[in-house]
Amino acid sequence: MLQFLIRRLIGAVVIMFLIGAFTFFLFYTIPQDFAALSCGKNCSPENLAVIRENLGLDKPITTQFWEFMTGIVAGRDFATGHCSAPCLGQSFDTGQFVWDSIIDRFPLTLSLTVGGLVIFLIVGLGSGLMAAWKRGTFTDKLVSGASIVLSSFQIYFLGPIVLGIFVYQTGWADNPKYVSPFDSPAGWIAGMIIPWAVMATIFTAQYTRMSRSTMIEQLQEEHVRTARAKGMKQRYVFFRYAWRGSLIPIVTILGIDLSALLSGAVVTEFTFDLAGIGRLAVDSSLTKDLPVTMGVMLFGAFFILLLNILVDLVYAYIDPRVRLS
């Protein structure tokens, strides 16, 4: 397992370097004077030259790339001060270091992503297993029908409906907001429960259908039928043999869906007016704040790679053959 983890970490480092290089050269080859954007409308040539020097835009592109990549590992020095590692640059718009802006908003996005992930895995897998257990009954038809209906919803459509019913009309829930779980766990749950539920609804429907179908397939496997033939209890065979095998394709799809989950968090933040990393990325792209946009992209890539490594570890635990491949 240790060698498996080391291989995944080395691969992640290489991928992050390639993503960083591609992102840097993609953005910095845009024919746009970013110093002029930072300087404003009434900008004198002297001020423009000072800003270009302070931002390092007067240096060759290869030098800028080297400073950018080494800054991630060792930090960088700007005219406004030292940017500690991992340094992702300095905002053209606000002058704040990009890493500080991301860290300020990361707890909200992390809470939103992890909370939605936990809910749709528990509800989706649970309802799918229940439908497979009660295959052909009214419960199975009800769960399957509900999953089909819910899969047609979108976050930007379902969000305002839920807000209107549970916040503005009935007052049963608080208006979505982020409160640190370390300050108030109850306030954290109350402020995030609606965004969690709305984002999880979209994914729950998919994983309900998937877990039901994979579980039914596993129940037809030879080793499961052999266990039944030996006289083992139906419940034991269901959870001991069939359930573990059904998780393998689900974990595989989950690794692919992580980027979609992060995109869902961005839409959810806009729907409920939450200031997370997704909101920061969109705002920076509208103001053409290149360092912030690049920093958010790299951080998002790192976040997805990290989650994929965790998924790979779960996959290797479920199916030991993966460790040997």
Disulfide bonds with the S-S distance in Angstrom:
Cys39-Cys43 1.70
Cys83-Cys87 2.29
